[in-house]
Amino acid sequence: MQPIKPETEEDKWQLALLTLPLGESGSGMVRYGAAMYFYHRGMLDTDTLEAHRICCNLDSEDPKAVVRSRAGNKTG
């Protein structure tokens, strides 16, 4: 996952949402919404978006760990 470099004030706001601490109630869904924002801006890849989708109802799960786990399971 490449670091996101905010280009606008909205990007800065969405990046703050994307990086909410794990474990806060509702944070998984908020992070997923921010991930969708960056995906539509072309700043987030499909695998990372999918990791955020998987974690959206699991506030304590780390999407980065999911990306790493899924990358290790790919063949080819």
OpenMM code with the backbone's topology and positions (N, CA, C; nanometers):
from openmm import Vec3, app, unit

residues = "MET GLN PRO ILE LYS PRO GLU THR GLU GLU ASP LYS TRP GLN LEU ALA LEU LEU THR LEU PRO LEU GLY GLU SER GLY SER GLY MET VAL ARG TYR GLY ALA ALA MET TYR PHE TYR HIS ARG GLY MET LEU ASP THR ASP THR LEU GLU ALA HIS ARG ILE CYS CYS ASN LEU ASP SER GLU ASP PRO LYS ALA VAL VAL ARG SER ARG ALA GLY ASN LYS THR GLY".split()
positions = [
    Vec3(0.0849, -0.1177, 0.0000),
    Vec3(0.0000, 0.0000, 0.0000),
    Vec3(0.0889, 0.1232, 0.0000),
    Vec3(0.0713, 0.2070, -0.0993),
    Vec3(0.1464, 0.3316, -0.1100),
    Vec3(0.0883, 0.4353, -0.0148),
    Vec3(0.1731, 0.5163, 0.0473),
    Vec3(0.1197, 0.6227, 0.1325),
    Vec3(0.0374, 0.7221, 0.0497),
    Vec3(-0.0684, 0.7693, 0.1083),
    Vec3(-0.1545, 0.8671, 0.0416),
    Vec3(-0.1000, 1.0058, 0.0708),
    Vec3(-0.0809, 1.0830, -0.0343),
    Vec3(-0.0338, 1.2212, -0.0221),
    Vec3(-0.1515, 1.3132, -0.0507),
    Vec3(-0.2066, 1.3766, 0.0532),
    Vec3(-0.3235, 1.4620, 0.0320),
    Vec3(-0.2930, 1.5790, -0.0605),
    Vec3(-0.3870, 1.6052, -0.1511),
    Vec3(-0.3725, 1.7141, -0.2472),
    Vec3(-0.4682, 1.8297, -0.2186),
    Vec3(-0.5742, 1.8022, -0.1449),
    Vec3(-0.6755, 1.9037, -0.1162),
    Vec3(-0.7077, 1.9017, 0.0335),
    Vec3(-0.7831, 2.0007, 0.0769),
    Vec3(-0.8278, 2.0027, 0.2167),
    Vec3(-0.9186, 1.8829, 0.2448),
    Vec3(-1.0019, 1.8460, 0.1483),
    Vec3(-1.0874, 1.7286, 0.1661),
    Vec3(-1.0026, 1.6024, 0.1800),
    Vec3(-0.8959, 1.5924, 0.1005),
    Vec3(-0.8042, 1.4782, 0.1135),
    Vec3(-0.7473, 1.4714, 0.2549),
    Vec3(-0.7101, 1.5852, 0.3102),
    Vec3(-0.6537, 1.5884, 0.4460),
    Vec3(-0.7561, 1.5379, 0.5468),
    Vec3(-0.8803, 1.5830, 0.5330),
    Vec3(-0.9868, 1.5409, 0.6224),
    Vec3(-1.0111, 1.3902, 0.6100),
    Vec3(-1.0205, 1.3422, 0.4862),
    Vec3(-1.0454, 1.2000, 0.4635),
    Vec3(-0.9280, 1.1142, 0.5135),
    Vec3(-0.8068, 1.1640, 0.5006),
    Vec3(-0.6910, 1.0905, 0.5507),
    Vec3(-0.6964, 1.0784, 0.7033),
    Vec3(-0.7421, 1.1835, 0.7698),
    Vec3(-0.7594, 1.1771, 0.9156),
    Vec3(-0.8621, 1.0693, 0.9514),
    Vec3(-0.9683, 1.0582, 0.8730),
    Vec3(-1.0691, 0.9549, 0.8970),
    Vec3(-1.0138, 0.8161, 0.8674),
    Vec3(-0.9369, 0.8051, 0.7608),
    Vec3(-0.8787, 0.6770, 0.7215),
    Vec3(-0.7834, 0.6230, 0.8274),
    Vec3(-0.7236, 0.7112, 0.9030),
    Vec3(-0.6233, 0.6704, 1.0012),
    Vec3(-0.6753, 0.6783, 1.1456),
    Vec3(-0.8075, 0.6741, 1.1612),
    Vec3(-0.8635, 0.6699, 1.2963),
    Vec3(-0.8035, 0.5515, 1.3716),
    Vec3(-0.7837, 0.5661, 1.5023),
    Vec3(-0.7278, 0.4557, 1.5805),
    Vec3(-0.8176, 0.3321, 1.5764),
    Vec3(-0.7548, 0.2171, 1.5751),
    Vec3(-0.8282, 0.0914, 1.5801),
    Vec3(-0.9011, 0.0816, 1.7133),
    Vec3(-1.0165, 0.0199, 1.7115),
    Vec3(-1.0891, -0.0078, 1.8336),
    Vec3(-1.1952, 0.0929, 1.8713),
    Vec3(-1.1912, 0.2129, 1.8149),
    Vec3(-1.2965, 0.3107, 1.8445),
    Vec3(-1.4276, 0.2627, 1.7838),
    Vec3(-1.5343, 0.2736, 1.8587),
    Vec3(-1.6647, 0.2293, 1.8113),
    Vec3(-1.7011, 0.2994, 1.6797),
    Vec3(-1.7341, 0.2208, 1.5793),
    Vec3(-1.7733, 0.2750, 1.4492),
    Vec3(-1.6579, 0.3127, 1.3582),
    Vec3(-1.5346, 0.2987, 1.4066),
    Vec3(-1.4188, 0.3442, 1.3282),
    Vec3(-1.3958, 0.2619, 1.2016),
    Vec3(-1.4314, 0.1346, 1.2046),
    Vec3(-1.4116, 0.0514, 1.0852),
    Vec3(-1.4936, 0.1017, 0.9680),
    Vec3(-1.6175, 0.1383, 0.9931),
    Vec3(-1.7046, 0.1882, 0.8866),
    Vec3(-1.6587, 0.3252, 0.8382),
    Vec3(-1.6133, 0.4093, 0.9307),
    Vec3(-1.5638, 0.5417, 0.8921),
    Vec3(-1.4383, 0.5272, 0.8065),
    Vec3(-1.3478, 0.4380, 0.8468),
    Vec3(-1.2264, 0.4148, 0.7667),
    Vec3(-1.2623, 0.3621, 0.6276),
    Vec3(-1.3620, 0.2740, 0.6209),
    Vec3(-1.4053, 0.2208, 0.4918),
    Vec3(-1.4603, 0.3325, 0.4022),
    Vec3(-1.5386, 0.4214, 0.4587),
    Vec3(-1.5896, 0.5345, 0.3810),
    Vec3(-1.4767, 0.6199, 0.3264),
    Vec3(-1.3762, 0.6449, 0.4083),
    Vec3(-1.2605, 0.7227, 0.3629),
    Vec3(-1.1825, 0.6446, 0.2571),
    Vec3(-1.1737, 0.5142, 0.2735),
    Vec3(-1.1053, 0.4314, 0.1732),
    Vec3(-1.1767, 0.4405, 0.0385),
    Vec3(-1.3111, 0.4385, 0.0412),
    Vec3(-1.3884, 0.4531, -0.0829),
    Vec3(-1.3583, 0.5877, -0.1489),
    Vec3(-1.3499, 0.6916, -0.0676),
    Vec3(-1.3179, 0.8250, -0.1190),
    Vec3(-1.1850, 0.8204, -0.1952),
    Vec3(-1.0820, 0.7652, -0.1321),
    Vec3(-0.9502, 0.7629, -0.1958),
    Vec3(-0.9459, 0.6671, -0.3139),
    Vec3(-1.0210, 0.5586, -0.3086),
    Vec3(-1.0283, 0.4672, -0.4219),
    Vec3(-1.0862, 0.5393, -0.5438),
    Vec3(-1.1934, 0.6128, -0.5234),
    Vec3(-1.2564, 0.6867, -0.6347),
    Vec3(-1.1681, 0.7998, -0.6858),
    Vec3(-1.0776, 0.8472, -0.6037),
    Vec3(-0.9821, 0.9511, -0.6477),
    Vec3(-0.8599, 0.8878, -0.7142),
    Vec3(-0.8541, 0.7544, -0.7193),
    Vec3(-0.7402, 0.6859, -0.7801),
    Vec3(-0.6167, 0.6841, -0.6909),
    Vec3(-0.6376, 0.7018, -0.5615),
    Vec3(-0.5260, 0.7105, -0.4678),
    Vec3(-0.5147, 0.5871, -0.3778),
    Vec3(-0.6011, 0.4877, -0.3995),
    Vec3(-0.6023, 0.3666, -0.3184),
    Vec3(-0.6303, 0.2496, -0.4110),
    Vec3(-0.5558, 0.1410, -0.3946),
    Vec3(-0.5727, 0.0267, -0.4838),
    Vec3(-0.6886, -0.0634, -0.4396),
    Vec3(-0.7275, -0.1526, -0.5276),
    Vec3(-0.8408, -0.2417, -0.5050),
    Vec3(-0.8191, -0.3327, -0.3850),
    Vec3(-0.6995, -0.3877, -0.3701),
    Vec3(-0.6720, -0.4784, -0.2580),
    Vec3(-0.6876, -0.4081, -0.1240),
    Vec3(-0.6432, -0.2851, -0.1159),
    Vec3(-0.6544, -0.2101, 0.0088),
    Vec3(-0.7991, -0.1740, 0.0367),
    Vec3(-0.8726, -0.1373, -0.0670),
    Vec3(-1.0151, -0.1093, -0.0494),
    Vec3(-1.0868, -0.2341, 0.0016),
    Vec3(-1.0557, -0.3485, -0.0542),
    Vec3(-1.1175, -0.4738, -0.0112),
    Vec3(-1.0842, -0.5036, 0.1355),
    Vec3(-0.9622, -0.4771, 0.1768),
    Vec3(-0.9244, -0.4976, 0.3167),
    Vec3(-1.0073, -0.4088, 0.4088),
    Vec3(-1.0309, -0.2865, 0.3680),
    Vec3(-1.1144, -0.1971, 0.4486),
    Vec3(-1.2594, -0.2457, 0.4498),
    Vec3(-1.3060, -0.3019, 0.3390),
    Vec3(-1.4419, -0.3568, 0.3359),
    Vec3(-1.4532, -0.4728, 0.4346),
    Vec3(-1.3550, -0.5612, 0.4335),
    Vec3(-1.3543, -0.6756, 0.5242),
    Vec3(-1.3579, -0.6290, 0.6697),
    Vec3(-1.2861, -0.5220, 0.6990),
    Vec3(-1.2730, -0.4732, 0.8367),
    Vec3(-1.3812, -0.3733, 0.8783),
    Vec3(-1.4712, -0.3377, 0.7897),
    Vec3(-1.5623, -0.2269, 0.8202),
    Vec3(-1.6504, -0.2520, 0.9417),
    Vec3(-1.6837, -0.3748, 0.9703),
    Vec3(-1.7644, -0.4050, 1.0888),
    Vec3(-1.6798, -0.4571, 1.2047),
    Vec3(-1.5493, -0.4530, 1.1887),
    Vec3(-1.4567, -0.5036, 1.2890),
    Vec3(-1.3644, -0.3895, 1.3304),
    Vec3(-1.4108, -0.3071, 1.4195),
    Vec3(-1.3407, -0.1833, 1.4548),
    Vec3(-1.1966, -0.2041, 1.5008),
    Vec3(-1.1666, -0.3216, 1.5554),
    Vec3(-1.0319, -0.3463, 1.6077),
    Vec3(-0.9385, -0.4119, 1.5071),
    Vec3(-0.9906, -0.4532, 1.3928),
    Vec3(-0.9065, -0.5206, 1.2930),
    Vec3(-0.8292, -0.4189, 1.2097),
    Vec3(-0.7030, -0.4503, 1.1840),
    Vec3(-0.6147, -0.3617, 1.1085),
    Vec3(-0.6195, -0.3961, 0.9598),
    Vec3(-0.6700, -0.3062, 0.8760),
    Vec3(-0.6745, -0.3330, 0.7321),
    Vec3(-0.5364, -0.3620, 0.6727),
    Vec3(-0.4323, -0.3012, 0.7283),
    Vec3(-0.2970, -0.3272, 0.6774),
    Vec3(-0.2588, -0.4725, 0.6986),
    Vec3(-0.2973, -0.5297, 0.8113),
    Vec3(-0.2693, -0.6708, 0.8388),
    Vec3(-0.3467, -0.7598, 0.7423),
    Vec3(-0.4687, -0.7194, 0.7093),
    Vec3(-0.5492, -0.7965, 0.6142),
    Vec3(-0.4833, -0.7925, 0.4763),
    Vec3(-0.4352, -0.6759, 0.4346),
    Vec3(-0.3667, -0.6652, 0.3046),
    Vec3(-0.2469, -0.7589, 0.3024),
    Vec3(-0.1664, -0.7552, 0.4089),
    Vec3(-0.0462, -0.8410, 0.4151),
    Vec3(-0.0860, -0.9885, 0.4108),
    Vec3(-0.1895, -1.0241, 0.4854),
    Vec3(-0.2344, -1.1630, 0.4904),
    Vec3(-0.2828, -1.2112, 0.3546),
    Vec3(-0.3616, -1.1275, 0.2893),
    Vec3(-0.4149, -1.1655, 0.1585),
    Vec3(-0.3067, -1.1701, 0.0525),
    Vec3(-0.2078, -1.0832, 0.0624),
    Vec3(-0.0965, -1.0827, -0.0347),
    Vec3(-0.0171, -1.2120, -0.0225),
    Vec3(-0.0042, -1.2630, 0.0986),
    Vec3(0.0683, -1.3881, 0.1209),
    Vec3(-0.0054, -1.5087, 0.0680),
    Vec3(-0.1375, -1.4962, 0.0451),
    Vec3(-0.2179, -1.6069, -0.0026),
    Vec3(-0.2322, -1.6097, -0.1540),
    Vec3(-0.1813, -1.5089, -0.2231),
    Vec3(-0.1920, -1.5057, -0.3696),
    Vec3(-0.0887, -1.5977, -0.4305),
    Vec3(-0.1273, -1.6626, -0.5379),
    Vec3(-0.0344, -1.7486, -0.6109),
    Vec3(-0.0132, -1.6903, -0.7486),
    Vec3(0.0952, -1.7315, -0.8082),
    Vec3(0.1181, -1.6869, -0.9454),
    Vec3(0.2342, -1.6053, -0.9501),
] * unit.nanometer
topology = app.Topology()
chain = topology.addChain("A")
for resn in residues:
    res = topology.addResidue(resn, chain)
    for name in ("N", "CA", "C"):
        topology.addAtom(name, app.Element.getBySymbol(name[0]), res)
